[in-house]
Amino acid sequence: MSVKIHAGAMHYGNKAGLFLLLIFCAFALGAADPPVLTLVKDRTAQSEIVVGERPVRAAQFAALELQYAVKRITGCTLDILPAPSGKVDTVLYVGASAEAKALGFPGRELIREQYLIDYREKSVFLMGNDKEDYGTVKYENCATFPERFYCFHATTYAVYDFIEEALGVRYYGPGDLNTVCPESATLEVTPFRRFREPSFDAFRCVASYRLEEGMTRRDYQLLLLRWRLNSLYGMANHSTWGIFWRYWGKAKSPDKAALFIEKRHQYFASGHAGRLASLVGPEYPDDPDLPGQLCLSNPGTLEYFIWEAVQTVTGHRVPGSYGWRPKMEGYPHCYAFQEDDNPYYCRCEECRKLTTGKARLEQRYKFINKLAEKVSEASPGSGIATLSYSSMTDLPDTPIHPAVSIMMCLSVQSWYHPGIYARQYGLYRTWVEKEGKKRPLMVWTYMLCPAHEARLIYRYNKFFPFLYPWKTAGYFKQFAADGIRGWFGEINLQQHMLEGYVAARIAYDSSVDPDRLIDEYFEKYYGQAGPDMKKFYRELEEICWDPDNMSPESRNKVLGGSFIYGYHTERKNWHYGTPERMRSLQAHLDNAEKHAATPEERARVDRFKRLIWNQAVEGRKEFEEREKRRNKPVSQAIALRDEKEYDGNLADVPFENAVPLPEWQTLDGEPTDWKPEIRLFADSRYLYLRYAETGTPAIARGESSFWSNDLEVFLAKRPGGDVFQIAASPHGKTEIYESRIINGAVRLEKIPDGLIRVKNVREGNHWTVTMAVPFAQIPGYGGALKSGDSVCANIFRSDFQDGISRSCSWSPIYTNDYREGMLRPGLIFLSPSDRSGPVDINGSFRISPGSAFPDQWREFCKETEKPALRSQDGIVRFQTEKEDLKRYRYLVSTLRTTCKPGDRIVLSFQARGKGRFASGLFCYYDRPGGLSFLDSRSGEGKIDSPEEFIPLRAAFTVQARPGQIPGQFAPVWYAFPGTVLELKDVSVEMNPPTEQK
């Protein structure tokens, strides 16, 4: 069998300003058509590869890639030689060499990333601008491959273009399975001519953090080279490390510790407590107060970064700084400045004057402008690279120095949400239209979710996939049309291989037809199964990008930031993956399996199922099962409190006064044959816990590892958010961690000694762990926890042996993943101190001058409703209008009073009127979220006294409900439709419960 492959199978166009076109005068040479060259005939070589006597590393590697491609197609291995042997007719010259030069090629200087493809008679020339690196390449060892970044290796571009267009190979993903090669005993090609350089000239980069099962690091190194990725200038990332090593304190690593000069804490953000730095944290494991940001108002901070930046752009390596970025000939040299990945900006006296995010934005760009000015003076043509990221995405009012390049961070994975698209794309357009002609603009795109949210944040693991190659193509064609100079993609390549391929191709050559590119993928990669797989992708993309398919909660909420997460909690994600949609998509896959005709086609369909679809099918079943279990209540408890303060001193806490928690079961909520004794206590600052276990086999199991035989207590402000993880083993070891989610990244850091006090004691077969946790330090969104709040909590006893889990928990989680279980935590109520006597609620309905309604009171009504309450002379009147005959009218105190379950609340008041009304309590059980329930059953009644005020009284006992433990209350009165009611002389009295349990 013979295959002839002609140029033009994948068109590469030319983009003005990004590459040059060398016109070869074929007519002058007398050649109307290119020749057809035979590389292999009947599996016998008819050609050879020539690299010269001293080839650079890029040429060696490119020659090996060409050799391997021909071998995969034909089974024949072409020789790689320093000079033509004279034994074959066709010679493939790879890289610059004396032999090629003698024939007149390249014929001109190749600069930047320029490369050349040409031919003369039976010789083909494939060469580009390469780094003068003469190290030896060993094809099996990826460590010997050309450097992927800050390295010219344009000969590889020429060879890959030739392999793809002349040989018909396609590099869709890592490994041989994801590389499409035609098979033929004879290989004939039609050469072509090209002289160009890539479209995105600053950088084309991909970060994928998980290796596909069965793949190696070499497979991924090959893929990134085959996708023609590189970085030459303008890349930015979180980079402010060097100032920590020199002026915060001695780092853990010896090389960084040696950089320490002295403590200058004034250079760093103040006004926050705790370990807040995301990226330098591991170097300061015992530092309880690690600042998250810099103080940009301190002159010394600017002086330091001017020094580091100038050193860098003048060719000096700065130890401990963010990577070495050499100047690449023909390109700007950019120093990367980007603060740490967290929102803990400085609150010193000077920085506190910046009361809004906009003011901080202006401060930031003024700082960057000063850096750019000094860098430009020291090294003309050099500049600063930074991000438009997180809370600093807006264009500042401050004019930006021309030597600053901007990299916009865009969550294209979330552009299915109309609000997110409008916000992020709108900001992108503003940058392009106002700054695109003034400076290089780059993009950083995220293609990680929903896998990232399902596996790392919300931990339900198996999810409904989102795939969107056509949308990706449209976005990247727009980036190219707008003159974007660089692209960095954070991509889950197991999920988004096609999206990554499309993005990389457009970044390399923006003239490519993306529809043809995608059509070709389904034709070549899946073969006979291609039409069915294309239908699958099309239908799935339409499902994901249809706003009507979003949950109402997601549709009505536009999240902020750059990396968007929060739209793929388990329920929100599976709102897309309905059983009907799953069945429709499954039908396409079933047809693809039937139609797959070759072992490769079947293996590729199987790969798709294994990595993307099977987990979704399993995830749907598990989601439905969990939905049934979620109807069961979580465990909840009240931490007992007396009137003393114990200040974290565990020896003084009277745990024996607290009743042991009654709940204990397997992780799936099944009964157990043993039970520990767990008691809770609290004062105004600390939550105290004592865990006691006696006589269990796990206590004495000496061979077990720490995490397979331990107690773990999880504490958080909110379900599924940041969390304390306190772990102790029967062998005396204790470890305490804080897990935080910052801009979508999960950060796990060890807590320094002293913040949480733990006593871990084992005596024979009796094991006791006591702990004191300052609940104001419990992490999570919102203000610090205080008495009267509830802590999201769970208590786990890990017991893994011989691959079998016998683990138990206080509140069931229906999963083996404790972090996932914190999406459904138990509740521990932090009891406030007892309170008795009257509550000051302005019961006389006093009205301050200039106000129309009594102080500390409000009418509870919809925005569309007209006010129906009036107040005069200490009386509140519930009026009734004809158009409101079906309306309830509410009077609520704006004063929230701390309470606890069991407290008795008595409302006394005088009323007159006619009809039905009720008095009651709004019981607030989630202070940060403002959630409440209304308890008014015992206050419901009728009144038939239109003329005379009559004294009335209603008594309530504060009650906890499943998942709702009230910590505050506000009195409320409401009139039924048609009722006329007036109130005066209101009073509220509290009495604590007679017995606490």
N, C-alpha and C positions, 0 to 999 in steps of 0.2 A: 504494500500500500504506500502511496506517495501523497504527501500533503504539501501544497503550495500556499504560503502565507504572505499576503501582500501588505504593504504599508497602508495606513489609513484606517485600520480596524478600530483604533481609538484616536480621535483627532486631537491634536494639540495646537491651539491657536497662539497668537502673539498678542501681548498686552503692552501698549505703548508706555514707555517710561520704566518698565520693569525688566525688559530684556531687549536685546538687540537682534536684528535680523541680518544675516550675511547672505547676500544674493549670489548664488552660483549660476553662472551663465551656461546653462546646459546647451543652448543652441550654439554658443561659441565653441563648445567642446565637440560639437557634432553628434551629441547623444540625445536623441529625441525621447527615448524611454530608458529607464534604469534596467540593468541586466537582471536576469533571474540566476541566482547563485545557488549551487548545490553544496550544502554543508555536510550532509551525510547521505550516503546512498546504500540501501540494503544493509543498514547498520554498520557501514564501513565509513571511516572518516574521509571526507573529501576536502577538509579545511583544517586550519590550525589557528591557534591564538598566539599572537606575538606581543610581548610586554616590554622588550628591550633588555639590555644587559643589567640595568639597575632600576627596576621599577619601584615606585613609591608604594606605600602600603595600600592606598586606595585602589591603585591599578591592579595590584596582586589580588586583592579581594574581589574586585569587579570581574577579573578574568576567571576566578574560581566560581563565581556566581553564573557567569555565562557558560562555563564548562558544565556545571551541574544542571542548568536548564536544558541544555542540549542532550545530556545523558538521560534526563527524565523523559524527554520526548522520544528519543530514538534508542536508548540503551547503549549508545556509543559515547566514549570519552574522548574528547578532542585534546590534543597535546597543547600544553602551554609552554612556549619557547622564548628564548631571548631574541632570536632572529629567525627569519623564514628558513625552512629546511629545504625548500625547492622540490619537495616530494608531492605537494598537493597544489591545486590551482588557486584555491580561495584562501586568503589570509585575513584574519580579523585582528586588526591592530587595536590594542586596549591600552589607553594611557599614552602620555607623551614619551617618545623614545627617539633615539638617533635614527633608527630605521624608518620610522614614520616621517621624521623631519626631512630625511633625504628624499622622500617622495613628495614633500611640500606641505605636510600637515603637522600642526593645525594651520599654518600659514599666517597666523597672527597671534598676538598675546591674548591669553585667556585670563580674565580677572574675575574677582568676586566668585559667584557660583555659575559662571558661564560654562557651557559645555557644547561640544560639537559632535555631530554625526554626519559622516560623508562617505563617499565611495569613489573609486576610480577603477574601471575595468573590473577585476575580480578581487579587489582589495576594499575592505570596509574599515573605516577609521572611527573609533569611539574614544573620545578623550574630553577632559575637562580640567578646570583649575583645581589642583590638588595640593595638599600640604606636603612639604618636603620631608616626609617621614619614611625612612627606608627600613623600618623594622619588618620582620618576617611574619607573614600571615599563615597561621595554621587553621585550615578551614573548620576543623572540628572544635576549635577553641575560640569562643567568642571574645575572650579577653584580648586576642590579637587582632580583632577587627578594627577598622578605622574608628576613631572617636566619632560619636554621633553629634556632639555639640561643639561649637567653637572650633571647627575643623573643616577646611575645604576638602571635599571629596567628590567633586562634580563629575569625575570620570564614571563614578557609579551611576549617576543620573543618565549619562549617555548609554551605558550598558543596559540599565533597566528599561529605558525607552525602547531600545532595540529588542530586548527580550520580549517585551509586551507587544510591540507593534509588528515586529518582523517574525517572531516565533509564536505569538499567540498565547503567551503565558499571562496569567493574572494572579496577583498576590493579594488575596482578599483577607487573609488572616494568618495567624501563626501556624507553622508546621506544614507538612506536605499535604494533609487532607484539605487545608484551606487555601492551597495553591492549585490553580487550574492549569494543567498542562495537556495539550493535545498529544496523542500517541501516534507515531509513524516510524516505519523503518527507513524512510527517505525523507529528508528535510531540505526543501528548497525555499529560499527567501528572496524577497524583492527589497533591496536596500533603499534608503531614502536619505534626504539631507535635512539637517536641522542645526540651528545655532540660536541658543536662548539661555535664559536663566529663570528660576522659579518666580511665580507671581507674588507670593507673600515673601518679601526679601528679608524681613527681620528675623522671624523664627516660625517654624512649623514643628510643634512638639505635642506629644501625647504622654499622659501618665495613666497607666493602668495598674492597679495595686494588687491584683490577684492573678496568679498563673493558672491557666486552664489545666485541669487534670490531664496528665499525660504529656503536657508541654514542658519545655525546659527554658531556662533563661536564654539559651542560645536561640531558640525559636523566636522569642520576642525581640532579641537584638536584631536578628535577621529581618523580622517584619518591619521594625522601625526604620531600618536602612532601606528596605525595599519600598517603603512609603515615601522615601526621599525627605525624611525629616532632618531638621538641623536648627541650630540657634546661633545667631550671629551678633545680634545687638537688641537692646530694648526689653529684655525679659526682666520682670520684677516679681518679687515674692517677699514674704515676711523676712526681714533681713537685719533687724537692729540688735544683733547678738553681741558684737564686739564691745559695745559700751558696758554691757553687764560684766563680761569677764574682767574688764579693767577697773570699773568704778562701783560695782555693786558689792562684790565680795568674791572670795576665792571659789572657783568652780570645782566640781568634783574631779573632772579629768585632769591629769597632771599637765598636759599641754596647755589647757585653758587656764588652769590655776597659775601657771607661770606668767601669764599676762597681767595678773592683778597688780595695780599700782597703789591705789588707796580708795577708801570708801568716799564716794561723793554722791550720797543719796539724794542730793538736791537735783540731780539730773533726771530723776525718775518720778513717775506719777505718785502723788500722795493723796490722802483723803479716803483711802480704801483699806480695809483689813482683810488679811487672808492671802493664800497663795493664788495669785491671779494670772501670772505669766503662763502662757500656754506652751511655748516652745523651748524656753530655757529651763523649765521646771526640773527636768531630770538632773541638771547640773547643780541644783541647790535642794537636795532632797529633804534637808532638815530645817529649811528656812520657813518659819511660819508666816512671814509677811513678804511675799515676793511680788513686786509691782507688775502690773500688766502692761503699762504704757510708760512713755517718756514724759518729762516735763518740757514741752516745747517752748515755754516762756523763759526758761533759764538760759542765759547766754552760753553757759558752758556746754550745754547739750548741743547747740549749733556748732560751737567751736570743735567739739569732738568729731561730729559727722563731716564737717568741712575737711578736717585732717584726714579722716578715713577715705573720703571720696577723692580728694586730690591725690593722695598716695596711690589709690587704685588707678585713676585715669592717667597718671604719669608713669605707669608701668611697674609699680611696686606692689608686691603681695603684702596684704595686711593679715597677719596671723589672727585666726579666730573670727574673721569677717565672713559674710555670706558668700562663700564660694569665690573662686578666681574666675574672672571674666576677662580674658585677654582682648585687646583691640584687634579686630579683624580688618585687614587691609581693604579699603574702599567703603567702609561702613563707619557710622558714628560709634563712639565708645561710651557706654552708658553705665553709670553707677546706680545700682538698685537701692532705693530707699523705700521701705514699707514697714510700718509699725507692726507690732505683734497682733495676733488674731484674737482680739477680745475688745470689749467696749469700755474698759475701765480707765477712762481718760483722767488726766490730772485734775485735782481739786485744790491745788495750792491757792494762796490768796490771789495771785495774779491770774491764774487760769480760771478761777471761779468767776471772774468778770465775764467770761465767755458763757453766758447763760443759755445759749441755744446751740443746737447742732450746726446751724449755719455759721455762727461765730467761730466754732471750732474748725469748721471747714476752711474758713478764711485764714485762720491762724496757721493751719497745716500748709496751705499753699504759699503763704508768705515765707514760712520756714523753708519749703522746697525751693522757692525762687532764690532765696539767699544761697542755698547750696548750689543751685545751677549757675548762679552768677560767678561764684568762686571757682567752680569746676571749669567753666568756659574760659575764665581768665588763665587758669593754670594749664589748660590743654584745649586750645581752640578746636571746635568740632566735637568735643565731648559734652556729655549732658547727664541728666538724671532720668531714670525710669521709675515710674510709680504706678500704683493701682487706683482705679476708680472702683471702690470696694465697700461693701457693707453699709455703714452709716455715712460714708464719705464718697457717695457715688455722684453727687450733684456737681455741676459745673460751678466753680466759685465766681463771685463778682470780681475778685482780684485778678487782674490780667496775669496769665501764666507765662513764665519766662520761655522764650522760644526753644531753649535747649532741654525742655522737659518733654518726654514721651509718656503717653497715657495708655494704660492697659485696662480695658473695661471688662469687668467680671459679670458674665451674663448666664443666667440659669435657663438656657434654651430648653432644658428638660421640663421646665414648668411653663413654657409659653403656650401650652394648651389652655391656661387660665386667662380669660380675656383681661382681667385686671392686672395680672402680673405682666402680660405682654404689653399692655398699654403703658405701664409704669416703666419697665425696663427698656423696651424698645423706644419709648418716647425719650428717655434719658440718652440712649445710644444715638438717636437722631440729633438731639441737641448737641452732643459732643461732635458728631460728624459735621454738622452744618456750621457750627461756630468755630471749630478748632481743626477740622480735617485738613485744611490747606496751610495751617500754621506749624504743624508738628506731626510726627508719626503717631498713628493711633493703632492699637492692637486690641485683640479680644482674648479673653480667657473664658472658655465655655465649660459648663457642667453637663455631663451626660451620665449620671450615676444613679438617679432615682428611677423607679421605686426601690431597686435592690438595696441601695444605701440605707434608706429609712427602714425597710423591713428587716434588714440583717443587723444593722449597727445601732440604730436609734430606738426603734419600737420593738425590735426583737421578735416579731412573729415569724420571720424568716422566709416563709413561702408566700408569694405575692402574685397579683395579676400584673403581667408585664406591660410595659409601654414601649412600642417600637415606632420609629418615625423617620425613615430615610428620606422620604420626599420633602417633609418639612425641613429636615437638616439641609438638604440640597438648596431649597429656597433661601434659607437664612444665609448660607455661605456664599451663594451667588450674590446676594445683596451686600455682604461684607466686602466681597471682591469689587463690586461696582462702586462702593463707597471709598475705595482706596485703602482698606485696612492692610497693614503691613506685616502683622504677625498674628499667629494663632497658637494658643496653648489649650489643649483639651484634657480635662479630667474625665476619663471614659471608663466605664465597665465594659471591657471588650468582649467578655463572655456574652453579655446581653446586647451590646451595641456595636458588633463588628462591622455591620454594613454601614451604620451611621458614621463610624470612625473612618472607614474606607472612603466614603463619599466626601467627608470633610477634608481629609488629607489630599485627595485628588484635586479638589477645587483650589485648595491653598497652594498646591504645586503648580497647577495650570488652570487658571480661572476661566479659560475659554472652553473647557470641556462641557459637553451637553449632559447635564445631570440625569435627565430622563433616559437618554440612551445608556448612560453609565449604569443606572439601576436596572434597566431592562436586560442589559448584557449580563449583569450579576445573576439574575434568575435563570437566564438561558444557559450560561456557562457553568455556574456553580451547581445548580440543581438539575440541569438537563431536562429529562422528561418530567421530573417533578416540579420544574420551575413555574409553570402556570398556576398550579395549586398553591405553591408557596407565595407567589406574588399576590394571589387573592387573599391569603392569610394576612400578609403584611398590610395590604390596602385596607382590609376591613378593620384590622386592629388599630391602625393609625387613625381611621375615621372615628372609631369608638373613643379613642383617647383624646382627640382634638375637638370633640363635640361638647360644648359647654353644658348642653342639656343632660349629659351623662354624669356630670359631677354631682356629688351630694350637695344638698342645699347649704349645708354648713360651709363647705369649701367654696361654693360659688359666690357666697355672700361675704367672704372674707379674703381681703387682699393682703398677703403677708409682705413684710418688708425685708430688706437685706439683699444680698447678691446671691448667695447659695440658698435656694428656696427649699425648705423642708417644713412639713406639717400637713401636707395634702395627702400623705400616704400613711396615716395611721391605719390600723388593720381594717376598720369599718369603712373608712373613706376609700381605701384602695379597692376593697371588694365590692364597693358600690358600683364600680365599673364592671367587674367580672361577674355579672349575673349568670345564673345557670343557662339561660337562653343564649347569651353571647358565647359562653364557654362551649356549648353544643355546636353552634355555628362555626366557630373557629376550629373545633375538633374535626368537623367534617372536612375542612380543607386539608388538615394534616393527614387524615385517613386516606384521602384521595392521593395526596403526595406520596404516601408510603406505597400505595398500589401502583402508581405510575413510575416510581423510581426504577430505572432500567439497568443500572450498572452498580457494582459494589461501591464505587465512590459516591454515587448519587444516594444510595441507601444509607451509607455512613454519614453523609452530610445532613440528611433528614433526621437521622437518629441523633446526631450531635445537637441539632436544634431542639429536639424533644428533651434530650438529657439536660441541657443547660438552661432552657427557657420554659418549655411547656410542661414537662412532667411535674416539676415543682409547683406549677400553677394549678394543675389538676389536683395534686395532693393538698395544696394550700386551700383550695375551695372547700374540700371535704373537712379539713381541720377547722377552718373558719366556721362552718356550719355547726360543727360539734361544740366549738367553744362558745358560740352564740347561745346554745342551749344551756351550757353550764353557767354562763354569765348571769343568768336569772337568779342563781343562788347568791345569798348575801355574803359579803365579806365579813371577816371578824372585826370587832371593834371593842375597845376597852377605854377605861378612864383611869388616868394616872392619879392615884390618891394624893391628897395634899393636906398638910396641917398648917399651922400658922408659923412654923419655924423656917429659917433659911439655913441650908446645909452647905452651901457654897462649894458643891462638888466633892465634899468629904464623904467618901463611901462608907467609912466605918461608923458614921453617925446616923445614917439614914435608917429609920425604923421600918424596914421592909416587912417585918412580921405583922405590921398593922394592915398591910394591903392584902386583899383576897387574891389567891392565885388565879391566873387566867384559866378559864374552863376549856377553851378551844385548843385542840391539838389533833392533827390528822396527817395523812400522807399528802404529798403535793397535789394529788388528784381528789382530795377531800374524802378519802376512805378512812374508816376507823383504824386505830393502831392498838397494839397490845401493851403499850407503855406510854408514859406521859411525864414530861419534866415539870418542875415547879417554877413558874415564871411570875414574878411580882413586879409591879410598876409603882413608881412614886414620882413626885414632882415638887419643886418649889418655884419661885418666881423666875429662875434662870436655867435650871437644869431638869432634864428628864433622867430619871434613875431607873435602871433595869437590873434585876437579879435573876439569873438562870441557874437552876440546880438540877443535876441529873445523877441518878444513883443506880448502880448495878447493871448498866446496859453493856452488851458485848463490845460496842464500839469504843467505850472508854479505855479498855485494856488492850485494844488492837495496836500494837506497837509498830507494825510494819507499814502502816498506812501513811500516805502522803498528807500534807497539810490540808489541801483543798478537798480531799476525799473523806475527811473525818474531822469536821469542825462545826462550830456554831457561827452563823452569819446573821447579823442584824442589819437590815436596810432601813434607812430613814431619809425621807424627802419631803419637800413642801408640796409637790404636785405629782400626780401619777405620770409615770413615763418621763420624768425630767431628771435634773441633777440629783445625785444621791450620795449619802454616806454609806459605806460598806465596812462594817466592823466585824472582823473575823478572829476567832480564838479556837485553838485546838486543845484537846485534853492533855497534850504533851507540854503545855505551857507557852506555846508561841502565840503571839497576837500581831495582827496586821490590820491597819486602818487605811482606807482609801476614800478619795472623793472622786466621783465620776461626774464630769460636767459636759454639756453639749454647747459648744461655742461655734456659731456660724456653720452648723451642720456637722462639725467634727467632734467625735467623742474623745474627751481627754480624761485619762485615768492617772491620778497622782496620789502618792503616798502622803498621808497626813502626818505632820511632825509630832513628836512626842509632846504631851502636855495639853493639847487642845481637848482631846477626849480621854478621860481617865478610865482605864480598864484594869481590873484585878482578876487574874486568871489563876485559880487554885485547884489542884487535884490532890485529894487525900484518899489513897486506896481506890475503892470503887465509887467514890463520891467526888463529883466535879462541879465547881461553882464558878460562874463568871458574873461579875458585877461591873456596871459601867455608869459613868456620869457624862451626859452629852449636853453641852450648852445649846439649847434649842434655837437660840438666835443665830447660831452658825450653821444650822442645817441648810444645805444648799437648795437652790431652785428659784424659779421666777417669783417676783413680788417682794414685799417687805419682809423683814425678819419676823419669824414666828414669836408669839408671845402667849402668855397665859390666856386661856379661852379659845385658842386655836387647836386644830387637829393636825397631827403629824401623820403623813402617809408612811406606813411601816409594815414590815414583816419580819418574822423570826424564823430562820431555817436551821435545821439540824441535818448537815450533810453526812451521809453514810453510804459510800460507794465501795463495794468489794466484789472482786471477781466479775466485773462488768455489770453488776446488778445494783440498782439504786434502791436503798431503803430509807431515803431521805424523807423528812417530815417538815411541816410548817405550821405556824400559828393560824394563818389564813391560807386557804387552798389557792393554788395558782394554775393548775391544770397544764403545766408545762415543766420541763426539767431546767429551764433557763430562768434563774432567779431575777436577772435584770428584766427579762420579758414579763415576769410575774409582777413587777412593780408598775405595770400598766393597770393592774387590778389589786392595789395594795389594801391591807387592813388599815384601820384608823386608831390612833391613840390620842385621846383627848387630854390636853394639858389643863388640868383643873385650875381655875383662878381661886384666889382666897375667898373665904365665906364673906358674904355681904348681907346685911340685914338693915331694915329700916326704910325710910322713904327715899325715893329717887327723884332728883330735881329734874322735872320735865316741863317747866313753865305751864303748870296746870291752870293758871289764871288766864292763859292765852294773851300774855303781854305782847304788844306790838311796838317795835322800835320806831322812832321817828323816820319817816320816809319810806317805811315798809307798808305793804297792804295786807300782810298775813302774819299771824303770830310767830314769834321767834321759835326756832327749833321744831317747827311743824311744817308740813307740806301736804298739798293735795296730790294723791297718787292717781294719775290719769294718763291717757294716751296723748301723744303729741297732736293728734287730729281732733281731740275733744276740747271743748271750751271749759274753762274753770266753772265748777258748780258749787264751790264752797265760798262762803263769805264770813267775815269776822268783824264784830263790833261790840264794844263794851264788855269784853270778856266772854263773849258767846260765839261759838262757831255754828253756822247754819248750813245744813245740807239742803240746797235748793233743788227744785224739780221743775224743769222746763218741759213743754209739750213734746219737743223733739227728742227728749232724753228719757222718755217713759220706760225704756228698757235698760237703763244704765244704772250700774252700781256706782256709788260715790264713796271715796275712801279718804280718811284723815289719818296720817301716819306721822309719828314723831321722827324727826331726823336724828335724834340722839340715840345711839346704840349703847345699851348697857350690858356689861359683861355678866354672864351667867353660866350655869352648868346644869346638867341634867339633875333633876330632883329639886331644884330651887322652886319655891312657891311664890308666884307673882299675883298680887291682888290689885285690880283696877277699881278705883272708886270714882264716881262721877255723878253729875246731875244731868237729867235729860228731860226734854219734853217733845211732843210731836205725836204722829200717828202713823202706824205701819210697822214693818219688820226692820230690824237692824241687828247688828252684831258687834261685839267688842272682842278683841283677841290680841295675839302676839305674832309679829313677824319674827321667826326664829332663824338667825343667820348661822349657818353651819360651815360656810366657806368664805372667810373674811376676804382673802385676795380676790376671789371671783364674785363676791357680793351675792352669793346664792342663798336662798332662804326658802322656808315653807311657812304657811299660815296656819296657826292653831287658833280656831275661833269657835269650836263646837260648843264648849260650855258657856260661851257668852251670847249665843244666839237667843233672840227673844223678840217679843212684840212690845210696842208701847201704844197706849191710848190715853194720852194726857196732853192734848194740844195747847192747854192754857197754863198748867202748873208744872214747874220743874219737880221731878221726883228723884230722890237719891237711889242710886243703883250700885251694885257691886258684882264683880266677876272675878273668880279665882282660877288660876291655871297652875299646873305643875309642868315645868320644862321637861319635855320628853325627847329622848333620842329615837331616831328612826334608822332603819338599815342604811348605812352609808352617810348618815346625816346626824352629827352630834352638835347641837347648838352651843355656841359660845357667846352669843350676843342676842339681845332681843330689842324690839321696839314696839310699843303699844300701837294698836290700830283700831279704828272704828269705821264701820261702813254701813251705809243705808241701802236697803233693797230698792229696786225700781219702784217709783211712785211714793216712797216714804218721805214724809216731812219730818226732819229731825233737827234738834238743837242741843248742843252740849255746853257745859260749863263746869268749873270747879273740879278738874280732873286731878287725880293723884294716883301714884303707883308706889306700892310697898313690896319689898323683897324679904323673904325668909329662907335661910339655907335648909337643905334636907336634914332631917333628924339623924340620919345614919348614912354614912358614905361607904360604898363598896366599890 
